[in-house]
């Protein structure tokens, strides 16, 4: 029921003044006083979202009295009164409980006639009429007291913004639901949700905010209830004095979060040119720290740690003064040998069909001197100037004949011992003759041999020697030829 509706009350039995209960002054609990003799100390300031619930509870307290504009007393016969009834002394029965102002002469006459009529009635009748009035007053006073007791004055602070509220909520969770305040796993509520509410309580809600913090090169993904960068650093215990920050300390952090890069001040020692320099810096790289120490890198100069790495607190960095040159060297690339079977050659015989050729590689070396000390040459470039050419060798597969007509009965072993000591790979001091029978290369190849005679098997050397004997007799071996005949 809205406050614009009026609940009028007519004393039991009719004829009395009509009373507007909703516009009447509220009587303090346990105290009875004439209207207008005290101050109203209860003045709740309800917000719009509480009006609907206020009306529902109001109707629950007043029941049927709030459902009609005028109160209708029950029929008189249903009221059973005791023989004697003691009313509170503070209730004045001689005057109307809620007098109505007279609006005219006619009204005054009717009131006078009613007063004369009531004065002539018996005390029992008067008490019967006034009893419903007393019960209504007591009921309204008790219901209003309970209604007021359920209303709580609290202060709700959401992200630092306080609001004074009146609420019928029983606990913190119900209050937040009424106010449309939604909280998640990273939000903080104090006191905790579910805590019972009492008038005068203070409830604080701090929303969590995602922060991507890169601290001294290390990335951290975290949540904070702080509303500014400075508060966040204080929560994390990060030393901000002398630190580099990608945003201002006073920067506010919205609900969407913030990306923050912080480099704290560190102590770095730089060794250069025989001297040590210690600086405090918030540099992002070792190279920046070296520059902060007043040291310049020239030419091939570098540092003992990667110039782009992050400098750590207490780190020592050595500057390397580098001088040097380049040296080019050429190296041969060995060729491959490919062997192919040849049925026209006797077994054990190999002939080079295509000679191989080594390739050429050009290598560039760096010759450096670091802080006056010569370093080991370091290969920096490698290029092939000429590719190697493969060598092809034919390998005989034809069976080797062991007999030559006209030379089989001779002492070839005695001749071999005399010429070479019986060694198939023997070569004379001049290098022109080789093998068991000391062939020269030209004679050997004229007999069908390939390559050098000393490289051929012993059986092939004997076979070629027999063929030579058939052609020229023992003359190729002027000193040892007589051994052929014993």
ZADOVO-295250 format. One record per residue (C-alpha): x, y, z; residue number from 1. Coordinates in Angstrom, 2 decimals, m for minus. Example, Ala and Ser with C-alpha at 12.3 -4.5 7.8 and 13.67 -1.06 7.14 Angstrom:
<atoms>
       c1       c2       c3    i
    12.30    m4.50     7.80    1
    13.67    m1.06     7.14    2
</atoms>
This chain:
<atoms>
       c1       c2       c3    i
     0.00     0.00     0.00    1
     1.46     3.38    m0.92    2
     1.57     6.31     1.48    3
    m1.02     8.11    m0.62    4
    m3.72     5.72     0.56    5
    m5.50     6.59     3.83    6
    m6.68     4.16     6.46    7
    m9.58     5.83     8.33    8
   m10.80     4.47    11.64    9
   m14.26     4.90    13.17   10
   m14.60     3.97    16.88   11
   m16.56     0.87    17.65   12
   m20.29     1.45    17.69   13
   m20.22     4.35    15.22   14
   m20.78     8.02    15.79   15
   m17.16     8.82    16.68   16
   m14.64    10.83    14.69   17
   m12.81     9.30    11.69   18
    m9.06     8.91    12.19   19
    m6.42     8.74     9.41   20
    m3.90     6.22    10.90   21
    m1.22     6.63     8.21   22
    m1.02    10.38     8.73   23
    m1.07    10.13    12.52   24
     2.14    10.62    14.51   25
     3.98     7.45    15.49   26
     3.93     6.65    19.18   27
     7.28     5.60    20.57   28
     7.40     2.00    21.77   29
     6.34     1.71    25.48   30
     5.46     5.41    25.81   31
     2.00     6.89    25.62   32
     1.59    10.61    25.10   33
    m0.84    12.97    23.61   34
    m0.38    13.67    19.93   35
     1.99    16.51    19.23   36
     3.84    16.30    22.59   37
     6.97    14.43    21.33   38
     9.30    14.39    18.31   39
     9.28    11.61    15.73   40
    12.79    10.05    15.92   41
    12.36     7.46    13.13   42
    12.74     8.85     9.66   43
    14.17     6.09     7.32   44
    15.31     7.23     3.88   45
    14.36     4.31     1.65   46
    15.79     4.01    m1.81   47
    13.61     3.24    m4.81   48
    14.66    m0.41    m4.99   49
    13.35    m1.04    m1.43   50
     9.88     0.44    m1.89   51
     8.29    m2.76    m3.17   52
     9.60    m4.84    m0.26   53
     8.65    m2.10     2.22   54
     5.05    m2.23     1.03   55
     4.94    m6.03     1.23   56
     6.13    m6.05     4.85   57
     3.87    m3.14     5.68   58
     0.85    m5.11     4.55   59
     2.04    m8.19     6.44   60
     2.24    m6.16     9.68   61
    m1.07    m4.40     9.37   62
    m3.08    m7.23     7.78   63
    m6.66    m6.41     7.20   64
    m6.22    m2.85     8.50   65
    m4.19    m1.96     5.43   66
    m6.56    m3.69     3.01   67
    m9.47    m1.27     3.43   68
    m9.72     2.47     3.50   69
   m12.01     2.40     6.55   70
   m11.96     0.03     9.50   71
   m15.22    m1.89    10.06   72
   m15.66    m3.27    13.56   73
   m16.94    m6.83    13.98   74
   m20.53    m7.29    15.18   75
   m20.95    m6.52    18.87   76
   m22.37    m9.92    19.92   77
   m19.10   m11.70    18.96   78
   m17.08    m9.73    21.50   79
   m16.88   m11.54    24.82   80
   m15.80    m9.23    27.65   81
   m14.96   m10.26    31.19   82
   m16.97    m9.00    34.09   83
   m14.26    m6.54    35.01   84
   m11.67    m5.10    32.63   85
    m8.65    m3.12    33.72   86
    m7.24    m0.78    31.09   87
    m3.87     0.92    31.29   88
    m4.02     4.09    33.35   89
    m2.21     6.01    30.61   90
    m5.13     5.57    28.19   91
    m7.50     8.53    28.59   92
   m11.00     7.28    27.95   93
   m12.73    10.54    28.69   94
   m11.52    12.05    25.41   95
   m11.43    10.64    21.88   96
    m8.20     8.72    21.15   97
    m7.70    10.38    17.72   98
    m9.84    13.62    17.77   99
   m10.81    15.10    14.40  100
   m10.86    18.82    13.85  101
   m14.31    20.27    13.44  102
   m14.91    21.65     9.97  103
   m18.08    23.67    10.59  104
   m21.07    24.48    12.76  105
   m22.97    21.41    11.66  106
   m20.09    19.20    12.50  107
   m19.78    20.74    15.95  108
   m23.45    20.10    16.70  109
   m23.23    16.45    15.78  110
   m20.16    16.01    17.96  111
   m21.92    17.63    20.92  112
   m24.94    15.38    20.53  113
   m22.64    12.29    20.40  114
   m20.81    13.37    23.55  115
   m24.12    13.83    25.40  116
   m25.26    10.41    24.22  117
   m22.04     8.70    25.38  118
   m22.10    10.44    28.76  119
   m25.53     9.01    29.40  120
   m24.47     5.45    28.68  121
   m23.30     3.00    31.29  122
   m19.58     2.52    31.95  123
   m19.79    m1.08    30.70  124
   m21.12     0.10    27.34  125
   m18.44     2.71    27.04  126
   m15.72     0.15    27.73  127
   m17.21    m2.18    25.13  128
   m16.97     0.54    22.48  129
   m13.44     1.66    23.34  130
   m11.87    m1.78    23.71  131
   m11.43    m2.32    19.93  132
    m9.72     1.08    19.74  133
    m7.24     0.10    22.43  134
    m6.52    m3.23    20.77  135
    m5.94    m1.55    17.40  136
    m3.53     0.97    18.97  137
    m1.59    m1.79    20.74  138
    m1.46    m3.90    17.57  139
    m0.23    m1.02    15.44  140
     2.37     0.01    17.98  141
     3.77    m3.56    18.26  142
     3.73    m4.15    14.49  143
     5.44    m0.85    13.78  144
     8.12    m1.63    16.35  145
     8.82    m5.02    14.74  146
     8.79    m3.42    11.28  147
    11.31    m0.79    12.37  148
    13.49    m3.40    14.08  149
    13.94    m5.35    10.82  150
    15.12    m2.26     8.95  151
    18.93    m1.82     9.17  152
    21.01     1.26     8.43  153
    24.29     0.10     6.85  154
    27.12     1.53     4.77  155
    28.12    m0.30     1.57  156
    31.45     0.67    m0.01  157
    32.10    m0.68    m3.53  158
    35.60    m0.04    m4.85  159
    36.07     2.91    m2.49  160
    32.65     4.52    m3.16  161
    30.50     4.48     0.03  162
    26.71     4.51     0.13  163
    24.42     4.77     3.17  164
    21.54     2.30     2.84  165
    18.47     1.03     4.69  166
    17.84    m2.64     4.09  167
    15.77    m5.58     5.31  168
    18.50    m8.04     4.19  169
    19.45   m10.66     6.78  170
    23.08   m11.15     5.70  171
    25.81    m9.77     3.44  172
    24.98   m12.06     0.51  173
    21.34   m10.93     0.49  174
    22.38    m7.27     0.66  175
    24.73    m7.64    m2.32  176
    21.99    m9.40    m4.30  177
    19.55    m6.58    m3.52  178
    22.04    m3.95    m4.65  179
    22.98    m5.85    m7.81  180
    26.63    m6.21    m6.73  181
    28.08    m9.35    m8.33  182
    31.38   m10.72    m6.99  183
    33.73   m13.34    m8.42  184
    36.57   m15.57    m7.26  185
    39.13   m12.74    m7.38  186
    36.97   m10.16    m5.56  187
    37.17    m9.42    m1.81  188
    34.13    m8.87     0.43  189
    34.46    m7.87     4.08  190
    32.77    m9.12     6.14  191
    32.49   m12.35     4.19  192
    29.31   m13.24     2.28  193
    26.80   m14.98     4.53  194
    27.71   m12.89     7.59  195
    24.61   m11.74     9.49  196
    23.84    m8.04     9.20  197
    23.09    m5.59    11.99  198
    22.29    m1.90    11.92  199
    25.44     0.20    11.76  200
    27.52    m2.44     9.89  201
    30.01    m1.41     7.22  202
    30.43    m3.69     4.20  203
    33.30    m3.24     1.74  204
    33.65    m4.80    m1.73  205
    36.92    m4.63    m3.67  206
    36.90    m5.94    m7.23  207
    39.84    m8.00    m8.52  208
    41.74    m6.69   m11.55  209
    44.04    m8.73   m13.82  210
    47.61    m7.42   m14.06  211
    50.30    m8.66   m16.46  212
    53.49    m7.64   m14.65  213
    56.91    m7.94   m16.26  214
    59.30    m7.50   m13.35  215
    63.02    m7.38   m14.19  216
    62.45    m9.39   m17.35  217
    60.23   m12.03   m15.71  218
    56.53   m12.11   m16.65  219
    53.87   m12.68   m13.96  220
    50.09   m12.92   m14.52  221
    48.25   m12.03   m11.30  222
    45.11   m10.45    m9.78  223
    44.96    m7.47    m7.42  224
    42.25    m5.56    m5.57  225
    44.33    m2.38    m5.63  226
    42.94     0.46    m7.72  227
    46.27     2.12    m8.64  228
    49.71     1.01    m9.81  229
    51.34     2.28    m6.62  230
    48.97     0.28    m4.39  231
    49.63    m2.84    m6.49  232
    53.41    m2.51    m6.11  233
    52.97    m2.04    m2.36  234
    50.85    m5.19    m2.16  235
    53.54    m7.16    m4.04  236
    56.41    m5.67    m2.04  237
    58.15    m4.32    m5.16  238
    60.74    m1.61    m4.46  239
    59.67     1.34    m6.61  240
    62.43     3.80    m5.70  241
    64.66     4.37    m8.73  242
    62.70     1.85   m10.80  243
    61.61     2.25   m14.39  244
    57.85     1.93   m14.96  245
    56.01     1.74   m18.25  246
    53.12     3.76   m16.73  247
    52.79     6.33   m13.95  248
    52.54     5.16   m10.33  249
    49.31     7.13   m10.01  250
    47.77     5.31   m12.99  251
    44.40     3.82   m12.06  252
    43.70     0.18   m12.87  253
    40.31    m0.43   m14.44  254
    38.24    m3.58   m14.21  255
    39.73    m4.69   m17.56  256
    43.24    m4.80   m15.99  257
    46.63    m3.42   m16.98  258
    49.97    m4.45   m18.51  259
    52.89    m3.13   m16.46  260
    56.66    m3.30   m17.08  261
    58.87    m2.61   m14.05  262
    62.66    m2.63   m13.91  263
    64.01    m2.15   m10.41  264
    67.32    m0.44    m9.72  265
    70.26    m2.86    m9.66  266
    74.00    m2.73    m8.92  267
    76.22    m3.75   m11.88  268
    80.04    m3.77   m12.05  269
    81.69    m3.21   m15.44  270
    85.36    m4.22   m15.99  271
    86.99    m2.36   m18.88  272
    90.52    m1.24   m19.78  273
    91.91    m2.49   m16.47  274
    89.37    m0.59   m14.33  275
    86.19    m1.56   m12.48  276
    83.15     0.73   m12.48  277
    80.06     0.00   m10.34  278
    76.79     1.70   m11.26  279
    73.19     1.54   m10.07  280
    70.89     1.31   m13.04  281
    67.45     0.19   m14.18  282
    68.76    m0.60   m17.68  283
    66.95    m3.20   m19.77  284
    70.12    m4.69   m21.36  285
    73.77    m5.27   m20.49  286
    74.77    m2.91   m23.30  287
    72.70    m0.10   m21.73  288
    74.34    m0.81   m18.34  289
    77.80    m0.55   m19.95  290
    76.85     2.77   m21.51  291
    75.53     3.96   m18.13  292
    79.03     3.24   m16.75  293
    80.49     5.65   m19.33  294
    82.14     2.96   m21.47  295
    81.97     2.98   m25.27  296
    82.17    m0.15   m27.41  297
    84.03     0.29   m30.71  298
    84.52    m1.90   m33.78  299
    84.46    m5.57   m32.79  300
    84.34    m4.84   m29.05  301
    81.80    m6.89   m27.09  302
    81.02    m8.05   m23.53  303
    81.59   m11.27   m21.60  304
    77.82   m11.86   m21.54  305
    75.37   m11.27   m24.37  306
    74.93    m7.49   m24.81  307
    71.17    m7.92   m25.20  308
    70.70    m9.99   m22.01  309
    69.07    m8.61   m18.86  310
    71.58    m7.32   m16.25  311
    71.16    m8.91   m12.80  312
    71.78    m7.30    m9.44  313
    75.42    m7.80    m8.39  314
    76.50    m8.97   m11.86  315
    80.03    m8.32   m13.17  316
    80.40    m7.62   m16.90  317
    83.79    m7.61   m18.66  318
    84.32    m5.51   m21.79  319
    86.35    m7.35   m24.46  320
    88.52    m5.10   m26.66  321
    88.93    m7.01   m29.93  322
    91.28    m6.42   m32.87  323
    92.00    m8.81   m35.73  324
    92.04    m9.69   m39.40  325
    91.03   m12.46   m41.77  326
    93.20   m15.15   m43.35  327
    92.26   m17.26   m46.41  328
    93.55   m20.82   m46.82  329
    92.98   m23.36   m49.65  330
    92.55   m27.08   m49.05  331
    92.15   m30.03   m51.43  332
    88.98   m32.08   m51.51  333
    89.76   m35.80   m52.09  334
    88.13   m37.48   m55.09  335
    86.10   m40.67   m54.96  336
    87.14   m43.93   m56.75  337
    84.47   m45.98   m58.50  338
    85.35   m49.57   m59.57  339
    83.60   m51.34   m62.45  340
    83.93   m54.99   m63.55  341
    85.51   m55.57   m66.97  342
    85.28   m59.11   m68.48  343
    88.02   m58.31   m71.01  344
    90.65   m58.08   m68.30  345
    92.09   m61.02   m66.44  346
    91.21   m61.50   m62.82  347
    93.45   m59.54   m60.51  348
    94.00   m56.89   m63.16  349
    92.76   m53.29   m62.64  350
    92.96   m50.51   m65.17  351
    92.21   m46.78   m64.58  352
    89.62   m45.76   m67.15  353
    89.37   m42.13   m65.97  354
    91.84   m40.53   m63.59  355
    90.38   m38.66   m60.62  356
    91.05   m35.02   m59.78  357
    90.89   m33.51   m56.29  358
    88.64   m30.54   m55.65  359
    89.57   m27.20   m54.07  360
    88.05   m25.57   m50.98  361
    88.74   m22.00   m49.85  362
    88.42   m21.38   m46.08  363
    88.46   m17.98   m44.36  364
    89.73   m17.78   m40.78  365
    89.38   m14.96   m38.27  366
    92.56   m14.07   m36.43  367
    91.64   m12.14   m33.26  368
    93.42   m10.53   m30.39  369
    91.23   m10.10   m27.27  370
    92.54    m7.65   m24.67  371
    96.03    m8.14   m26.16  372
    95.96   m11.98   m26.22  373
    96.09   m13.78   m29.61  374
    93.24   m16.25   m29.99  375
    93.04   m19.54   m31.89  376
    92.01   m18.98   m35.54  377
    88.28   m19.36   m35.99  378
    86.72   m20.55   m39.27  379
    84.16   m18.00   m40.39  380
    83.61   m18.88   m44.09  381
    83.92   m22.04   m46.22  382
    83.42   m22.17   m50.01  383
    84.12   m24.82   m52.65  384
    86.12   m23.39   m55.56  385
    86.27   m26.63   m57.60  386
    84.36   m29.88   m57.19  387
    86.45   m33.12   m57.17  388
    86.30   m35.45   m60.21  389
    85.58   m39.12   m59.66  390
    88.17   m41.75   m60.73  391
    86.87   m44.81   m62.59  392
    88.80   m48.11   m62.35  393
    88.08   m51.24   m64.39  394
    88.48   m54.55   m62.58  395
    89.20   m57.68   m64.64  396
    86.93   m60.69   m64.29  397
    88.40   m62.89   m67.09  398
    90.08   m66.09   m65.81  399
    93.90   m65.87   m66.05  400
    95.61   m68.57   m68.26  401
    98.49   m70.31   m66.56  402
   100.14   m71.93   m69.61  403
   102.05   m70.43   m72.56  404
   103.26   m72.87   m75.21  405
   107.08   m72.94   m75.45  406
   107.71   m71.47   m71.97  407
   105.96   m73.70   m69.43  408
   108.96   m75.99   m68.62  409
   111.38   m73.23   m67.61  410
   112.51   m72.30   m64.05  411
   110.50   m69.07   m63.58  412
   110.87   m69.18   m59.82  413
   114.69   m69.17   m60.09  414
   114.46   m66.16   m62.44  415
   112.17   m64.27   m60.02  416
   114.51   m64.86   m57.11  417
   117.44   m63.58   m59.11  418
   115.64   m60.47   m60.40  419
   113.61   m59.32   m57.38  420
   114.34   m61.67   m54.53  421
   110.96   m63.31   m55.21  422
   108.92   m60.18   m54.25  423
   105.96   m59.33   m56.55  424
   105.91   m55.64   m55.49  425
   109.65   m55.04   m55.76  426
   110.83   m51.81   m57.46  427
   114.40   m51.08   m58.49  428
   116.21   m47.95   m57.12  429
   115.60   m45.98   m60.32  430
   111.83   m46.56   m60.12  431
   111.65   m47.68   m63.78  432
   111.35   m51.44   m63.23  433
   109.08   m53.40   m60.96  434
   107.55   m56.76   m60.07  435
   108.95   m60.32   m59.91  436
   110.66   m60.01   m63.29  437
   111.42   m56.26   m63.21  438
   109.27   m55.17   m66.14  439
   109.40   m51.60   m67.33  440
   105.92   m50.09   m67.68  441
   106.03   m49.82   m71.47  442
   106.94   m53.50   m71.97  443
   104.36   m54.58   m69.41  444
   101.51   m52.77   m71.18  445
   102.65   m54.11   m74.60  446
   102.07   m57.61   m73.24  447
    98.44   m56.74   m72.31  448
    99.06   m55.66   m68.75  449
    97.44   m52.56   m67.22  450
    98.79   m50.13   m64.74  451
   102.12   m50.97   m63.23  452
   103.60   m54.49   m63.14  453
   104.35   m54.38   m59.42  454
   100.60   m53.82   m58.75  455
    99.54   m56.99   m60.61  456
    99.18   m60.43   m59.00  457
   102.23   m62.74   m59.08  458
   100.48   m65.24   m61.39  459
    99.76   m62.53   m63.94  460
   103.38   m61.35   m63.78  461
   104.60   m64.91   m64.52  462
   102.09   m65.22   m67.39  463
   103.30   m61.94   m68.95  464
   106.95   m63.01   m68.49  465
   106.26   m66.28   m70.38  466
   104.75   m64.32   m73.27  467
   107.81   m62.07   m73.34  468
   110.12   m65.11   m73.42  469
   108.22   m66.52   m76.42  470
   108.78   m63.23   m78.24  471
   112.37   m62.39   m77.25  472
   113.85   m65.35   m75.42  473
   116.00   m64.72   m72.33  474
   117.45   m61.42   m73.65  475
   115.19   m59.19   m71.43  476
   117.09   m60.65   m68.45  477
   120.73   m60.47   m69.48  478
   122.18   m61.34   m66.07  479
   119.56   m63.74   m64.67  480
   118.12   m65.27   m67.88  481
   120.41   m68.32   m67.64  482
   118.48   m69.34   m64.49  483
   115.54   m70.31   m66.68  484
   117.46   m73.38   m67.88  485
   118.80   m74.42   m64.49  486
</atoms>
